[in-house]
Amino acid sequence: MTKRFLDFLESRRVMAKVDRVFADECHTIMEGSLSFRPKLRELGTLALVRVQMIYLTAKLPPADEPAFFSLINARHEDAVMIRARTTRGNVVYSVRSVPASTVEGAVAAIVEQAKVTIVQKLEGYPWLAKIIAYCQRVEATEHLAAKLGCDAYHREVATRDGKAERLKFWMSGTKHEQYGGGRVIVATNALGLGMHIPDIRAVVHVEMPYRMADYAQQSGRAGRDGQRSEAIVIRLDVQGSSRRPRPLVSEHAATDSYISGDVCRRVVLDSVMDGRNDQEGCEEGEELRDFCQCRVDEENRENEGGMVEDREESDMRQRELEVEHARYRAVTLVAQEHQDFLDYKKEARRSSP
């Protein structure tokens, strides 16, 4: 952010020609570093122009707020925070584990499960409903797209116009010769920012992202028109091996809790992303995610068989313990990310001339 540009904004403000500044996808300010897009962090100096600043994002967990306010030269108490829930009531959240006897067979196993899952969703949702399959690496994206016979989308593919053309064909569903009639695209996180497509019915993650915020944003592409949609994670369960493939397993407590399914996945997502602490599971009017649906099915079977026992109190306590455990793991993630930010600041000061 150059002084010349700031002076220009200040002159416009003095002439009452700048009333406010909007910063969309403002979480990207925090993603800059000394080695990666360092100019991003300079966007915080816009606040020095002394006009109203409006920051918009779907990726600012409460744990990141102190660092964010520091970067934008503002105080938390001077801001009005407006938060909408991260999870969508019309989206079903689920995880599918893929058994593999060896690490070497893991790639084939997870690709096959991805194909099976996508076929099911193509059959379950009529044209023009769309599907995104997210992979964490460019190589994995290209591999899965080739196996399916559909377009891939990542930072290295084609030109800017070429990327736009791929998106146009996918959104219109006009490449009928492609897999799924052109309704499927495989992408990295390069397909995400600023995209609003209402009829994405399934977001399939082949490998869980490392950060809960990344998963929240990408899975949030599903069901923006309010219709029933799905967010599915496919993960490996390598049997007989103590070594888990690094790209397929998160080291963070929150994502591990989400994958394990010990408690409702909505509880984990909303706790980390929104700071909610009043949930025990899917709430009234929400599509039940996999764990909650299984629990309801089990209760229904017991009712039909006449084997219901009075264990409401113990079940409630068990759920409370599970929720407390998930929140504890989420707090662990918060503390770790805060420490990472402090380490970054120390390194930045040491590197400053």
Secondary structure, 3 states (H helix, E strand, C coil): CCHHHHHHHHHHHHCCCCCEEEEECCCHHHHCCCCCCHHHHHHHHHHHHCCEEEEECCCCCHHHHHHHHHHCCCCHHHCCCCCCCCCCCCEEEEEEEEEECCCCCHHHHHHHHHHHHHHHHHHHCCCCCEEEEEECCHHHHHHHHHHHCCEEECCCCCCHHHHHHHHHHHHHCCCCCCHHHHCEEEECCCCCCCCCCCCEEEEEEECCCCCHHHHHHHHCCCCCCCCCEEEEEEEEEECCCCCCCHHHCCCCHHHHHHHHCCCCHHHHHHHHHHCCCCCCCCCCCCCCCHHHHHHHHHHHHHHHCCCCCCCHHHHHHHHHHHHHHHHHHHHHHHHHHHHHHHHHHHHHHHHCC
